[in-house]
Amino acid sequence: MLKKYIWTWILLALALVMVVYLMWGNLFASKEKLPEIREIQSFSMENVDGNTVSLEDTQGKVRLFYFYFTSCPDVCPITTYTLSEVQDLLKEDDTFGNDASFVSISFDPEVDTKEKIKEFADRFHADYNGWYFLRGDMEETKKFARESFQILIEGETIDDFAHMNLIGLVDRNNQLRKIYSPGNIPENVDPAVIAEDIRNLIKE
């Protein structure tokens, strides 16, 4: 009787081993880490509350960096809305403001006053406990964007101004780990994917 069913038991045992192996791989295998692209440079700029915010003030958290201007007619509002969706996802588990923060920096500080920036940010229900909206010297801002994120800016005045629309993911140690390119369509960047990337960096 035992010999009759021995191959059946062997096959069942092999199948069980395979199921356990696949479950272990899916649940416990570590995901491949995002590469370290470059270290971002220091900065010091004015927040909407009038206080100065530097790189050191944001260090220790995983951050999203985004460059925009409030009179931007297309990509800036769309991308800021996407960031607000990421914010809401991270607030579900109290990650936002505690382990993660956003840094939005104006390319047009002469026009973008603190009041104008706050009006823009409030349109997207920005939580200022974890979202910095900064303005500084325009040339220094352009230099920071170019050297840290390789964002190219064209035009000398806001009337002929254009910039690459990118979001930079930066880890706790000021290392740029990923660049998102939303383009003109918010669906090009999934807020859930960005939130998951942030949570994975927090765990490192």
Order of alpha helices (4+ residues) and beta strands (2+ residues): alpha-beta-beta-beta-alpha-beta-alpha-beta-alpha-beta-alpha-beta-beta-beta-beta-alpha
